[in-house]
């Protein structure tokens, strides 16, 4: 039989490198803008403030409106 070598410990935890605000700011702005745009289309894209005519966008996000608690009927 072959001899087994003793188990070696492996360090799986790496060192975290900090992310500066300058690197994070563009991504945070993009996510915030996308969230506001998504909230508009899900919550307000209907009626007087509508950017697009008709019910097309409303029908695309209809189930999401109900899931998030927005009334639409």
CHARMM-style PDB file with segment names, atoms N, HN, CA, C and O in Angstrom:
ATOM      1  N   UNK     1       0.833  -1.179   0.000  1.00  0.00      PROA
ATOM      2  CA  UNK     1       0.000   0.000   0.000  1.00  0.00      PROA
ATOM      3  C   UNK     1       0.878   1.242   0.000  1.00  0.00      PROA
ATOM      4  O   UNK     1       1.996   1.241   0.514  1.00  0.00      PROA
ATOM      5  N   UNK     2       0.357   2.259  -0.570  1.00  0.00      PROA
ATOM      6  HN  UNK     2      -0.552   2.259  -0.987  1.00  0.00      PROA
ATOM      7  CA  UNK     2       1.102   3.519  -0.575  1.00  0.00      PROA
ATOM      8  C   UNK     2       0.848   4.288   0.712  1.00  0.00      PROA
ATOM      9  O   UNK     2      -0.194   4.149   1.352  1.00  0.00      PROA
ATOM     10  N   UNK     3       1.797   5.072   1.058  1.00  0.00      PROA
ATOM     11  HN  UNK     3       2.644   5.185   0.538  1.00  0.00      PROA
ATOM     12  CA  UNK     3       1.643   5.869   2.270  1.00  0.00      PROA
ATOM     13  C   UNK     3       0.914   7.168   1.941  1.00  0.00      PROA
ATOM     14  O   UNK     3       1.139   7.784   0.899  1.00  0.00      PROA
ATOM     15  N   UNK     4       0.052   7.558   2.840  1.00  0.00      PROA
ATOM     16  HN  UNK     4      -0.131   7.058   3.686  1.00  0.00      PROA
ATOM     17  CA  UNK     4      -0.674   8.809   2.673  1.00  0.00      PROA
ATOM     18  C   UNK     4       0.120   9.947   3.284  1.00  0.00      PROA
ATOM     19  O   UNK     4       0.685   9.813   4.369  1.00  0.00      PROA
ATOM     20  N   UNK     5       0.157  11.042   2.594  1.00  0.00      PROA
ATOM     21  HN  UNK     5      -0.302  11.151   1.712  1.00  0.00      PROA
ATOM     22  CA  UNK     5       0.850  12.203   3.156  1.00  0.00      PROA
ATOM     23  C   UNK     5      -0.082  12.929   4.122  1.00  0.00      PROA
ATOM     24  O   UNK     5      -1.299  12.898   3.945  1.00  0.00      PROA
ATOM     25  N   UNK     6       0.465  13.570   5.122  1.00  0.00      PROA
ATOM     26  HN  UNK     6       1.455  13.595   5.266  1.00  0.00      PROA
ATOM     27  CA  UNK     6      -0.387  14.289   6.080  1.00  0.00      PROA
ATOM     28  C   UNK     6      -1.147  15.421   5.383  1.00  0.00      PROA
ATOM     29  O   UNK     6      -0.659  16.040   4.437  1.00  0.00      PROA
ATOM     30  N   UNK     7      -2.341  15.661   5.880  1.00  0.00      PROA
ATOM     31  HN  UNK     7      -2.737  15.158   6.648  1.00  0.00      PROA
ATOM     32  CA  UNK     7      -3.187  16.701   5.283  1.00  0.00      PROA
ATOM     33  C   UNK     7      -2.576  18.075   5.510  1.00  0.00      PROA
ATOM     34  O   UNK     7      -2.061  18.380   6.585  1.00  0.00      PROA
ATOM     35  N   UNK     8      -2.647  18.881   4.481  1.00  0.00      PROA
ATOM     36  HN  UNK     8      -3.065  18.633   3.607  1.00  0.00      PROA
ATOM     37  CA  UNK     8      -2.158  20.253   4.592  1.00  0.00      PROA
ATOM     38  C   UNK     8      -3.348  21.183   4.772  1.00  0.00      PROA
ATOM     39  O   UNK     8      -4.412  20.965   4.191  1.00  0.00      PROA
ATOM     40  N   UNK     9      -3.167  22.189   5.556  1.00  0.00      PROA
ATOM     41  HN  UNK     9      -2.303  22.366   6.027  1.00  0.00      PROA
ATOM     42  CA  UNK     9      -4.256  23.159   5.722  1.00  0.00      PROA
ATOM     43  C   UNK     9      -4.188  24.171   4.579  1.00  0.00      PROA
ATOM     44  O   UNK     9      -3.113  24.636   4.201  1.00  0.00      PROA
ATOM     45  N   UNK    10      -5.334  24.490   4.053  1.00  0.00      PROA
ATOM     46  HN  UNK    10      -6.207  24.112   4.360  1.00  0.00      PROA
ATOM     47  CA  UNK    10      -5.428  25.435   2.951  1.00  0.00      PROA
ATOM     48  C   UNK    10      -6.186  26.654   3.447  1.00  0.00      PROA
ATOM     49  O   UNK    10      -7.277  26.534   4.005  1.00  0.00      PROA
ATOM     50  N   UNK    11      -5.608  27.819   3.242  1.00  0.00      PROA
ATOM     51  HN  UNK    11      -4.722  27.916   2.788  1.00  0.00      PROA
ATOM     52  CA  UNK    11      -6.246  29.065   3.662  1.00  0.00      PROA
ATOM     53  C   UNK    11      -7.153  29.548   2.534  1.00  0.00      PROA
ATOM     54  O   UNK    11      -6.671  30.034   1.511  1.00  0.00      PROA
ATOM     55  N   UNK    12      -8.465  29.414   2.721  1.00  0.00      PROA
ATOM     56  HN  UNK    12      -8.857  29.019   3.552  1.00  0.00      PROA
ATOM     57  CA  UNK    12      -9.418  29.809   1.694  1.00  0.00      PROA
ATOM     58  C   UNK    12      -9.898  31.243   1.849  1.00  0.00      PROA
ATOM     59  O   UNK    12     -10.559  31.782   0.961  1.00  0.00      PROA
ATOM     60  N   UNK    13      -9.570  31.850   2.960  1.00  0.00      PROA
ATOM     61  HN  UNK    13      -9.033  31.412   3.681  1.00  0.00      PROA
ATOM     62  CA  UNK    13     -10.010  33.218   3.208  1.00  0.00      PROA
ATOM     63  C   UNK    13      -8.967  34.169   2.647  1.00  0.00      PROA
ATOM     64  O   UNK    13      -7.806  34.149   3.058  1.00  0.00      PROA
ATOM     65  N   UNK    14      -9.390  35.001   1.704  1.00  0.00      PROA
ATOM     66  HN  UNK    14     -10.333  35.017   1.370  1.00  0.00      PROA
ATOM     67  CA  UNK    14      -8.477  35.956   1.107  1.00  0.00      PROA
ATOM     68  C   UNK    14      -8.523  37.285   1.840  1.00  0.00      PROA
ATOM     69  O   UNK    14      -9.333  37.497   2.742  1.00  0.00      PROA
ATOM     70  N   UNK    15      -7.658  38.143   1.440  1.00  0.00      PROA
ATOM     71  HN  UNK    15      -6.999  37.971   0.707  1.00  0.00      PROA
ATOM     72  CA  UNK    15      -7.612  39.472   2.031  1.00  0.00      PROA
ATOM     73  C   UNK    15      -8.529  40.376   1.219  1.00  0.00      PROA
ATOM     74  O   UNK    15      -8.397  40.467  -0.001  1.00  0.00      PROA
ATOM     75  N   UNK    16      -9.448  41.037   1.891  1.00  0.00      PROA
ATOM     76  HN  UNK    16      -9.555  40.963   2.882  1.00  0.00      PROA
ATOM     77  CA  UNK    16     -10.381  41.934   1.212  1.00  0.00      PROA
ATOM     78  C   UNK    16      -9.679  43.247   0.881  1.00  0.00      PROA
ATOM     79  O   UNK    16      -9.018  43.847   1.729  1.00  0.00      PROA
ATOM     80  N   UNK    17      -9.834  43.672  -0.350  1.00  0.00      PROA
ATOM     81  HN  UNK    17     -10.371  43.185  -1.038  1.00  0.00      PROA
ATOM     82  CA  UNK    17      -9.269  44.960  -0.736  1.00  0.00      PROA
ATOM     83  C   UNK    17     -10.371  46.007  -0.684  1.00  0.00      PROA
ATOM     84  O   UNK    17     -11.463  45.781  -1.205  1.00  0.00      PROA
ATOM     85  N   UNK    18     -10.105  47.130  -0.072  1.00  0.00      PROA
ATOM     86  HN  UNK    18      -9.219  47.314   0.352  1.00  0.00      PROA
ATOM     87  CA  UNK    18     -11.139  48.164   0.028  1.00  0.00      PROA
ATOM     88  C   UNK    18     -11.423  48.794  -1.331  1.00  0.00      PROA
ATOM     89  O   UNK    18     -10.533  48.913  -2.173  1.00  0.00      PROA
ATOM     90  N   UNK    19     -12.668  49.193  -1.529  1.00  0.00      PROA
ATOM     91  HN  UNK    19     -13.391  49.096  -0.845  1.00  0.00      PROA
ATOM     92  CA  UNK    19     -13.081  49.870  -2.754  1.00  0.00      PROA
ATOM     93  C   UNK    19     -13.300  51.333  -2.412  1.00  0.00      PROA
ATOM     94  O   UNK    19     -14.046  51.658  -1.488  1.00  0.00      PROA
ATOM     95  N   UNK    20     -12.656  52.205  -3.151  1.00  0.00      PROA
ATOM     96  HN  UNK    20     -12.050  51.942  -3.902  1.00  0.00      PROA
ATOM     97  CA  UNK    20     -12.776  53.629  -2.857  1.00  0.00      PROA
ATOM     98  C   UNK    20     -14.131  54.153  -3.325  1.00  0.00      PROA
ATOM     99  O   UNK    20     -14.778  53.565  -4.192  1.00  0.00      PROA
ATOM    100  N   UNK    21     -14.541  55.263  -2.735  1.00  0.00      PROA
ATOM    101  HN  UNK    21     -14.016  55.740  -2.031  1.00  0.00      PROA
ATOM    102  CA  UNK    21     -15.813  55.891  -3.103  1.00  0.00      PROA
ATOM    103  C   UNK    21     -15.771  56.340  -4.556  1.00  0.00      PROA
ATOM    104  O   UNK    21     -16.786  56.297  -5.251  1.00  0.00      PROA
ATOM    105  N   UNK    22     -14.611  56.765  -5.014  1.00  0.00      PROA
ATOM    106  HN  UNK    22     -13.786  56.799  -4.450  1.00  0.00      PROA
ATOM    107  CA  UNK    22     -14.456  57.217  -6.397  1.00  0.00      PROA
ATOM    108  C   UNK    22     -14.747  56.074  -7.389  1.00  0.00      PROA
ATOM    109  O   UNK    22     -15.310  56.313  -8.457  1.00  0.00      PROA
ATOM    110  N   UNK    23     -14.369  54.856  -7.043  1.00  0.00      PROA
ATOM    111  HN  UNK    23     -13.911  54.662  -6.175  1.00  0.00      PROA
ATOM    112  CA  UNK    23     -14.643  53.707  -7.909  1.00  0.00      PROA
ATOM    113  C   UNK    23     -16.079  53.229  -7.781  1.00  0.00      PROA
ATOM    114  O   UNK    23     -16.647  52.698  -8.735  1.00  0.00      PROA
ATOM    115  N   UNK    24     -16.664  53.412  -6.616  1.00  0.00      PROA
ATOM    116  HN  UNK    24     -16.203  53.844  -5.841  1.00  0.00      PROA
ATOM    117  CA  UNK    24     -18.011  52.922  -6.349  1.00  0.00      PROA
ATOM    118  C   UNK    24     -19.103  53.882  -6.822  1.00  0.00      PROA
ATOM    119  O   UNK    24     -20.202  53.442  -7.159  1.00  0.00      PROA
ATOM    120  N   UNK    25     -18.821  55.173  -6.852  1.00  0.00      PROA
ATOM    121  HN  UNK    25     -17.928  55.530  -6.578  1.00  0.00      PROA
ATOM    122  CA  UNK    25     -19.828  56.192  -7.158  1.00  0.00      PROA
ATOM    123  C   UNK    25     -20.524  55.999  -8.513  1.00  0.00      PROA
ATOM    124  O   UNK    25     -21.751  56.091  -8.557  1.00  0.00      PROA
ATOM    125  N   UNK    26     -19.817  55.737  -9.613  1.00  0.00      PROA
ATOM    126  HN  UNK    26     -18.821  55.662  -9.576  1.00  0.00      PROA
ATOM    127  CA  UNK    26     -20.531  55.558 -10.885  1.00  0.00      PROA
ATOM    128  C   UNK    26     -21.495  54.370 -10.867  1.00  0.00      PROA
ATOM    129  O   UNK    26     -22.582  54.442 -11.441  1.00  0.00      PROA
ATOM    130  N   UNK    27     -21.100  53.285 -10.215  1.00  0.00      PROA
ATOM    131  HN  UNK    27     -20.217  53.226  -9.749  1.00  0.00      PROA
ATOM    132  CA  UNK    27     -21.968  52.110 -10.136  1.00  0.00      PROA
ATOM    133  C   UNK    27     -23.178  52.396  -9.262  1.00  0.00      PROA
ATOM    134  O   UNK    27     -24.291  51.983  -9.589  1.00  0.00      PROA
ATOM    135  N   UNK    28     -22.974  53.098  -8.157  1.00  0.00      PROA
ATOM    136  HN  UNK    28     -22.071  53.434  -7.891  1.00  0.00      PROA
ATOM    137  CA  UNK    28     -24.091  53.448  -7.276  1.00  0.00      PROA
ATOM    138  C   UNK    28     -25.068  54.370  -7.993  1.00  0.00      PROA
ATOM    139  O   UNK    28     -26.281  54.213  -7.846  1.00  0.00      PROA
ATOM    140  N   UNK    29     -24.564  55.327  -8.764  1.00  0.00      PROA
ATOM    141  HN  UNK    29     -23.580  55.454  -8.883  1.00  0.00      PROA
ATOM    142  CA  UNK    29     -25.424  56.227  -9.528  1.00  0.00      PROA
ATOM    143  C   UNK    29     -26.213  55.458 -10.583  1.00  0.00      PROA
ATOM    144  O   UNK    29     -27.407  55.698 -10.762  1.00  0.00      PROA
ATOM    145  N   UNK    30     -25.557  54.540 -11.279  1.00  0.00      PROA
ATOM    146  HN  UNK    30     -24.587  54.345 -11.134  1.00  0.00      PROA
ATOM    147  CA  UNK    30     -26.239  53.736 -12.290  1.00  0.00      PROA
ATOM    148  C   UNK    30     -27.350  52.893 -11.675  1.00  0.00      PROA
ATOM    149  O   UNK    30     -28.453  52.837 -12.219  1.00  0.00      PROA
ATOM    150  N   UNK    31     -27.078  52.244 -10.561  1.00  0.00      PROA
ATOM    151  HN  UNK    31     -26.182  52.289 -10.119  1.00  0.00      PROA
ATOM    152  CA  UNK    31     -28.080  51.404  -9.894  1.00  0.00      PROA
ATOM    153  C   UNK    31     -29.246  52.254  -9.399  1.00  0.00      PROA
ATOM    154  O   UNK    31     -30.402  51.854  -9.534  1.00  0.00      PROA
ATOM    155  N   UNK    32     -28.956  53.419  -8.829  1.00  0.00      PROA
ATOM    156  HN  UNK    32     -28.017  53.744  -8.720  1.00  0.00      PROA
ATOM    157  CA  UNK    32     -30.018  54.300  -8.342  1.00  0.00      PROA
ATOM    158  C   UNK    32     -30.886  54.797  -9.495  1.00  0.00      PROA
ATOM    159  O   UNK    32     -32.111  54.823  -9.376  1.00  0.00      PROA
ATOM    160  N   UNK    33     -30.272  55.189 -10.603  1.00  0.00      PROA
ATOM    161  HN  UNK    33     -29.276  55.168 -10.700  1.00  0.00      PROA
ATOM    162  CA  UNK    33     -31.027  55.657 -11.765  1.00  0.00      PROA
ATOM    163  C   UNK    33     -31.882  54.536 -12.350  1.00  0.00      PROA
ATOM    164  O   UNK    33     -33.036  54.758 -12.715  1.00  0.00      PROA
ATOM    165  N   UNK    34     -31.322  53.348 -12.439  1.00  0.00      PROA
ATOM    166  HN  UNK    34     -30.384  53.168 -12.143  1.00  0.00      PROA
ATOM    167  CA  UNK    34     -32.072  52.201 -12.953  1.00  0.00      PROA
ATOM    168  C   UNK    34     -33.245  51.863 -12.038  1.00  0.00      PROA
ATOM    169  O   UNK    34     -34.328  51.531 -12.522  1.00  0.00      PROA
ATOM    170  N   UNK    35     -33.044  51.942 -10.720  1.00  0.00      PROA
ATOM    171  HN  UNK    35     -32.165  52.211 -10.327  1.00  0.00      PROA
ATOM    172  CA  UNK    35     -34.116  51.643  -9.766  1.00  0.00      PROA
ATOM    173  C   UNK    35     -35.248  52.658  -9.869  1.00  0.00      PROA
ATOM    174  O   UNK    35     -36.420  52.285  -9.815  1.00  0.00      PROA
ATOM    175  N   UNK    36     -34.908  53.936 -10.017  1.00  0.00      PROA
ATOM    176  HN  UNK    36     -33.956  54.239 -10.061  1.00  0.00      PROA
ATOM    177  CA  UNK    36     -35.943  54.969 -10.161  1.00  0.00      PROA
ATOM    178  C   UNK    36     -36.700  54.776 -11.467  1.00  0.00      PROA
ATOM    179  O   UNK    36     -37.922  54.921 -11.496  1.00  0.00      PROA
ATOM    180  N   UNK    37     -36.002  54.455 -12.539  1.00  0.00      PROA
ATOM    181  HN  UNK    37     -35.010  54.338 -12.515  1.00  0.00      PROA
ATOM    182  CA  UNK    37     -36.658  54.218 -13.824  1.00  0.00      PROA
ATOM    183  C   UNK    37     -37.574  52.998 -13.757  1.00  0.00      PROA
ATOM    184  O   UNK    37     -38.687  53.032 -14.280  1.00  0.00      PROA
ATOM    185  N   UNK    38     -37.120  51.931 -13.123  1.00  0.00      PROA
ATOM    186  HN  UNK    38     -36.215  51.903 -12.698  1.00  0.00      PROA
ATOM    187  CA  UNK    38     -37.951  50.732 -12.971  1.00  0.00      PROA
ATOM    188  C   UNK    38     -39.169  51.025 -12.113  1.00  0.00      PROA
ATOM    189  O   UNK    38     -40.269  50.566 -12.421  1.00  0.00      PROA
ATOM    190  N   UNK    39     -38.985  51.785 -11.037  1.00  0.00      PROA
ATOM    191  HN  UNK    39     -38.092  52.157 -10.787  1.00  0.00      PROA
ATOM    192  CA  UNK    39     -40.112  52.148 -10.178  1.00  0.00      PROA
ATOM    193  C   UNK    39     -41.130  52.985 -10.936  1.00  0.00      PROA
ATOM    194  O   UNK    39     -42.335  52.816 -10.748  1.00  0.00      PROA
ATOM    195  N   UNK    40     -40.659  53.887 -11.792  1.00  0.00      PROA
ATOM    196  HN  UNK    40     -39.681  54.025 -11.945  1.00  0.00      PROA
ATOM    197  CA  UNK    40     -41.580  54.689 -12.597  1.00  0.00      PROA
ATOM    198  C   UNK    40     -42.407  53.800 -13.519  1.00  0.00      PROA
ATOM    199  O   UNK    40     -43.631  53.920 -13.563  1.00  0.00      PROA
ATOM    200  N   UNK    41     -41.749  52.915 -14.249  1.00  0.00      PROA
ATOM    201  HN  UNK    41     -40.754  52.818 -14.212  1.00  0.00      PROA
ATOM    202  CA  UNK    41     -42.486  52.093 -15.203  1.00  0.00      PROA
ATOM    203  C   UNK    41     -43.425  51.115 -14.518  1.00  0.00      PROA
ATOM    204  O   UNK    41     -44.501  50.825 -15.041  1.00  0.00      PROA
ATOM    205  N   UNK    42     -43.041  50.606 -13.363  1.00  0.00      PROA
ATOM    206  HN  UNK    42     -42.167  50.842 -12.937  1.00  0.00      PROA
ATOM    207  CA  UNK    42     -43.918  49.671 -12.657  1.00  0.00      PROA
ATOM    208  C   UNK    42     -45.034  50.414 -11.940  1.00  0.00      PROA
ATOM    209  O   UNK    42     -46.172  49.943 -11.912  1.00  0.00      PROA
ATOM    210  N   UNK    43     -44.725  51.565 -11.363  1.00  0.00      PROA
ATOM    211  HN  UNK    43     -43.801  51.947 -11.385  1.00  0.00      PROA
ATOM    212  CA  UNK    43     -45.698  52.230 -10.509  1.00  0.00      PROA
ATOM    213  C   UNK    43     -46.494  53.351 -11.120  1.00  0.00      PROA
ATOM    214  O   UNK    43     -47.620  53.599 -10.689  1.00  0.00      PROA
ATOM    215  N   UNK    44     -45.952  54.051 -12.120  1.00  0.00      PROA
ATOM    216  HN  UNK    44     -45.037  53.849 -12.470  1.00  0.00      PROA
ATOM    217  CA  UNK    44     -46.629  55.261 -12.576  1.00  0.00      PROA
ATOM    218  C   UNK    44     -46.867  55.327 -14.077  1.00  0.00      PROA
ATOM    219  O   UNK    44     -47.472  56.295 -14.538  1.00  0.00      PROA
ATOM    220  N   UNK    45     -46.437  54.380 -14.843  1.00  0.00      PROA
ATOM    221  HN  UNK    45     -45.945  53.593 -14.468  1.00  0.00      PROA
ATOM    222  CA  UNK    45     -46.589  54.440 -16.301  1.00  0.00      PROA
ATOM    223  C   UNK    45     -48.029  54.140 -16.687  1.00  0.00      PROA
ATOM    224  O   UNK    45     -48.352  53.083 -17.230  1.00  0.00      PROA
ATOM    225  N   UNK    46     -48.867  55.102 -16.387  1.00  0.00      PROA
ATOM    226  HN  UNK    46     -48.605  55.960 -15.946  1.00  0.00      PROA
ATOM    227  CA  UNK    46     -50.280  54.989 -16.731  1.00  0.00      PROA
ATOM    228  C   UNK    46     -50.921  56.326 -16.381  1.00  0.00      PROA
ATOM    229  O   UNK    46     -50.622  56.901 -15.334  1.00  0.00      PROA
ATOM    230  N   UNK    47     -51.773  56.810 -17.222  1.00  0.00      PROA
ATOM    231  HN  UNK    47     -52.016  56.342 -18.072  1.00  0.00      PROA
ATOM    232  CA  UNK    47     -52.514  58.017 -16.882  1.00  0.00      PROA
ATOM    233  C   UNK    47     -51.823  59.297 -17.318  1.00  0.00      PROA
ATOM    234  O   UNK    47     -51.151  59.326 -18.349  1.00  0.00      PROA
ATOM    235  N   UNK    48     -51.987  60.365 -16.528  1.00  0.00      PROA
ATOM    236  HN  UNK    48     -52.533  60.342 -15.690  1.00  0.00      PROA
ATOM    237  CA  UNK    48     -51.539  61.703 -16.905  1.00  0.00      PROA
ATOM    238  C   UNK    48     -50.022  61.813 -17.033  1.00  0.00      PROA
ATOM    239  O   UNK    48     -49.538  62.599 -17.847  1.00  0.00      PROA
ATOM    240  N   UNK    49     -49.270  61.059 -16.264  1.00  0.00      PROA
ATOM    241  HN  UNK    49     -49.663  60.420 -15.603  1.00  0.00      PROA
ATOM    242  CA  UNK    49     -47.805  61.155 -16.323  1.00  0.00      PROA
ATOM    243  C   UNK    49     -47.189  60.157 -17.291  1.00  0.00      PROA
ATOM    244  O   UNK    49     -45.973  59.969 -17.290  1.00  0.00      PROA
ATOM    245  N   UNK    50     -47.994  59.526 -18.103  1.00  0.00      PROA
ATOM    246  HN  UNK    50     -48.982  59.679 -18.104  1.00  0.00      PROA
ATOM    247  CA  UNK    50     -47.516  58.476 -19.000  1.00  0.00      PROA
ATOM    248  C   UNK    50     -46.603  59.039 -20.085  1.00  0.00      PROA
ATOM    249  O   UNK    50     -46.931  60.043 -20.717  1.00  0.00      PROA
ATOM    250  N   UNK    51     -45.470  58.400 -20.299  1.00  0.00      PROA
ATOM    251  HN  UNK    51     -45.203  57.584 -19.786  1.00  0.00      PROA
ATOM    252  CA  UNK    51     -44.561  58.780 -21.375  1.00  0.00      PROA
ATOM    253  C   UNK    51     -44.941  58.117 -22.691  1.00  0.00      PROA
ATOM    254  O   UNK    51     -44.678  58.665 -23.761  1.00  0.00      PROA
ATOM    255  N   UNK    52     -45.549  56.957 -22.619  1.00  0.00      PROA
ATOM    256  HN  UNK    52     -45.763  56.512 -21.749  1.00  0.00      PROA
ATOM    257  CA  UNK    52     -45.919  56.204 -23.809  1.00  0.00      PROA
ATOM    258  C   UNK    52     -47.431  56.065 -23.871  1.00  0.00      PROA
ATOM    259  O   UNK    52     -48.085  55.792 -22.865  1.00  0.00      PROA
ATOM    260  N   UNK    53     -47.974  56.254 -25.060  1.00  0.00      PROA
ATOM    261  HN  UNK    53     -47.443  56.475 -25.877  1.00  0.00      PROA
ATOM    262  CA  UNK    53     -49.422  56.143 -25.223  1.00  0.00      PROA
ATOM    263  C   UNK    53     -49.852  54.683 -25.186  1.00  0.00      PROA
ATOM    264  O   UNK    53     -49.093  53.789 -25.559  1.00  0.00      PROA
ATOM    265  N   UNK    54     -51.066  54.457 -24.737  1.00  0.00      PROA
ATOM    266  HN  UNK    54     -51.683  55.183 -24.434  1.00  0.00      PROA
ATOM    267  CA  UNK    54     -51.611  53.108 -24.716  1.00  0.00      PROA
ATOM    268  C   UNK    54     -51.275  52.357 -23.443  1.00  0.00      PROA
ATOM    269  O   UNK    54     -50.709  52.910 -22.499  1.00  0.00      PROA
ATOM    270  N   UNK    55     -51.637  51.080 -23.440  1.00  0.00      PROA
ATOM    271  HN  UNK    55     -52.097  50.631 -24.206  1.00  0.00      PROA
ATOM    272  CA  UNK    55     -51.456  50.243 -22.259  1.00  0.00      PROA
ATOM    273  C   UNK    55     -50.337  49.221 -22.416  1.00  0.00      PROA
ATOM    274  O   UNK    55     -50.274  48.262 -21.646  1.00  0.00      PROA
ATOM    275  N   UNK    56     -49.462  49.401 -23.383  1.00  0.00      PROA
ATOM    276  HN  UNK    56     -49.512  50.181 -24.008  1.00  0.00      PROA
ATOM    277  CA  UNK    56     -48.436  48.400 -23.660  1.00  0.00      PROA
ATOM    278  C   UNK    56     -47.524  48.173 -22.457  1.00  0.00      PROA
ATOM    279  O   UNK    56     -47.344  47.036 -22.021  1.00  0.00      PROA
ATOM    280  N   UNK    57     -46.951  49.243 -21.923  1.00  0.00      PROA
ATOM    281  HN  UNK    57     -47.097  50.166 -22.278  1.00  0.00      PROA
ATOM    282  CA  UNK    57     -46.044  49.098 -20.779  1.00  0.00      PROA
ATOM    283  C   UNK    57     -46.809  48.589 -19.572  1.00  0.00      PROA
ATOM    284  O   UNK    57     -46.303  47.761 -18.814  1.00  0.00      PROA
ATOM    285  N   UNK    58     -48.030  49.081 -19.391  1.00  0.00      PROA
ATOM    286  HN  UNK    58     -48.442  49.753 -20.007  1.00  0.00      PROA
ATOM    287  CA  UNK    58     -48.856  48.629 -18.270  1.00  0.00      PROA
ATOM    288  C   UNK    58     -49.056  47.116 -18.322  1.00  0.00      PROA
ATOM    289  O   UNK    58     -48.951  46.441 -17.299  1.00  0.00      PROA
ATOM    290  N   UNK    59     -49.339  46.594 -19.487  1.00  0.00      PROA
ATOM    291  HN  UNK    59     -49.425  47.143 -20.319  1.00  0.00      PROA
ATOM    292  CA  UNK    59     -49.557  45.152 -19.619  1.00  0.00      PROA
ATOM    293  C   UNK    59     -48.268  44.362 -19.404  1.00  0.00      PROA
ATOM    294  O   UNK    59     -48.315  43.252 -18.875  1.00  0.00      PROA
ATOM    295  N   UNK    60     -47.121  44.908 -19.803  1.00  0.00      PROA
ATOM    296  HN  UNK    60     -47.083  45.809 -20.233  1.00  0.00      PROA
ATOM    297  CA  UNK    60     -45.843  44.218 -19.601  1.00  0.00      PROA
ATOM    298  C   UNK    60     -45.521  44.059 -18.124  1.00  0.00      PROA
ATOM    299  O   UNK    60     -44.959  43.041 -17.719  1.00  0.00      PROA
ATOM    300  N   UNK    61     -45.870  45.050 -17.317  1.00  0.00      PROA
ATOM    301  HN  UNK    61     -46.326  45.877 -17.646  1.00  0.00      PROA
ATOM    302  CA  UNK    61     -45.502  45.018 -15.901  1.00  0.00      PROA
ATOM    303  C   UNK    61     -46.707  44.778 -14.999  1.00  0.00      PROA
ATOM    304  O   UNK    61     -46.638  45.031 -13.796  1.00  0.00      PROA
ATOM    305  N   UNK    62     -47.790  44.300 -15.554  1.00  0.00      PROA
ATOM    306  HN  UNK    62     -47.847  44.094 -16.531  1.00  0.00      PROA
ATOM    307  CA  UNK    62     -49.040  44.150 -14.812  1.00  0.00      PROA
ATOM    308  C   UNK    62     -48.892  43.268 -13.577  1.00  0.00      PROA
ATOM    309  O   UNK    62     -49.301  43.668 -12.487  1.00  0.00      PROA
ATOM    310  N   UNK    63     -48.325  42.092 -13.722  1.00  0.00      PROA
ATOM    311  HN  UNK    63     -47.993  41.766 -14.607  1.00  0.00      PROA
ATOM    312  CA  UNK    63     -48.180  41.186 -12.577  1.00  0.00      PROA
ATOM    313  C   UNK    63     -47.204  41.742 -11.543  1.00  0.00      PROA
ATOM    314  O   UNK    63     -47.401  41.567 -10.340  1.00  0.00      PROA
ATOM    315  N   UNK    64     -46.169  42.400 -12.008  1.00  0.00      PROA
ATOM    316  HN  UNK    64     -46.009  42.542 -12.985  1.00  0.00      PROA
ATOM    317  CA  UNK    64     -45.220  43.018 -11.082  1.00  0.00      PROA
ATOM    318  C   UNK    64     -45.859  44.119 -10.261  1.00  0.00      PROA
ATOM    319  O   UNK    64     -45.522  44.308  -9.092  1.00  0.00      PROA
ATOM    320  N   UNK    65     -46.785  44.846 -10.873  1.00  0.00      PROA
ATOM    321  HN  UNK    65     -47.059  44.692 -11.822  1.00  0.00      PROA
ATOM    322  CA  UNK    65     -47.498  45.893 -10.131  1.00  0.00      PROA
ATOM    323  C   UNK    65     -48.264  45.281  -8.968  1.00  0.00      PROA
ATOM    324  O   UNK    65     -48.207  45.791  -7.849  1.00  0.00      PROA
ATOM    325  N   UNK    66     -48.975  44.200  -9.222  1.00  0.00      PROA
ATOM    326  HN  UNK    66     -49.022  43.786 -10.131  1.00  0.00      PROA
ATOM    327  CA  UNK    66     -49.740  43.556  -8.150  1.00  0.00      PROA
ATOM    328  C   UNK    66     -48.807  42.955  -7.097  1.00  0.00      PROA
ATOM    329  O   UNK    66     -49.088  43.031  -5.901  1.00  0.00      PROA
ATOM    330  N   UNK    67     -47.704  42.363  -7.539  1.00  0.00      PROA
ATOM    331  HN  UNK    67     -47.476  42.301  -8.510  1.00  0.00      PROA
ATOM    332  CA  UNK    67     -46.757  41.761  -6.610  1.00  0.00      PROA
ATOM    333  C   UNK    67     -46.172  42.803  -5.659  1.00  0.00      PROA
ATOM    334  O   UNK    67     -45.951  42.516  -4.483  1.00  0.00      PROA
ATOM    335  N   UNK    68     -45.924  44.005  -6.164  1.00  0.00      PROA
ATOM    336  HN  UNK    68     -46.104  44.237  -7.119  1.00  0.00      PROA
ATOM    337  CA  UNK    68     -45.352  45.072  -5.347  1.00  0.00      PROA
ATOM    338  C   UNK    68     -46.400  45.893  -4.608  1.00  0.00      PROA
ATOM    339  O   UNK    68     -46.059  46.803  -3.853  1.00  0.00      PROA
ATOM    340  N   UNK    69     -47.677  45.577  -4.823  1.00  0.00      PROA
ATOM    341  HN  UNK    69     -47.954  44.838  -5.436  1.00  0.00      PROA
ATOM    342  CA  UNK    69     -48.733  46.260  -4.082  1.00  0.00      PROA
ATOM    343  C   UNK    69     -49.252  47.523  -4.730  1.00  0.00      PROA
ATOM    344  O   UNK    69     -49.942  48.301  -4.071  1.00  0.00      PROA
ATOM    345  N   UNK    70     -48.945  47.764  -6.009  1.00  0.00      PROA
ATOM    346  HN  UNK    70     -48.385  47.132  -6.545  1.00  0.00      PROA
ATOM    347  CA  UNK    70     -49.467  48.933  -6.697  1.00  0.00      PROA
ATOM    348  C   UNK    70     -50.860  48.627  -7.225  1.00  0.00      PROA
ATOM    349  O   UNK    70     -51.058  47.601  -7.876  1.00  0.00      PROA
ATOM    350  N   UNK    71     -51.826  49.494  -6.957  1.00  0.00      PROA
ATOM    351  HN  UNK    71     -51.665  50.327  -6.428  1.00  0.00      PROA
ATOM    352  CA  UNK    71     -53.147  49.279  -7.546  1.00  0.00      PROA
ATOM    353  C   UNK    71     -53.128  49.692  -9.018  1.00  0.00      PROA
ATOM    354  O   UNK    71     -52.447  50.648  -9.389  1.00  0.00      PROA
ATOM    355  N   UNK    72     -53.862  48.985  -9.836  1.00  0.00      PROA
ATOM    356  HN  UNK    72     -54.415  48.209  -9.535  1.00  0.00      PROA
ATOM    357  CA  UNK    72     -53.884  49.377 -11.251  1.00  0.00      PROA
ATOM    358  C   UNK    72     -55.249  49.175 -11.896  1.00  0.00      PROA
ATOM    359  O   UNK    72     -55.363  49.308 -13.114  1.00  0.00      PROA
ATOM    360  N   UNK    73     -56.268  48.866 -11.143  1.00  0.00      PROA
ATOM    361  HN  UNK    73     -56.175  48.758 -10.153  1.00  0.00      PROA
ATOM    362  CA  UNK    73     -57.596  48.694 -11.735  1.00  0.00      PROA
ATOM    363  C   UNK    73     -58.554  49.652 -11.089  1.00  0.00      PROA
ATOM    364  OT1 UNK    73     -59.734  49.675 -11.439  1.00  0.00      PROA
TER     365      UNK     73
END
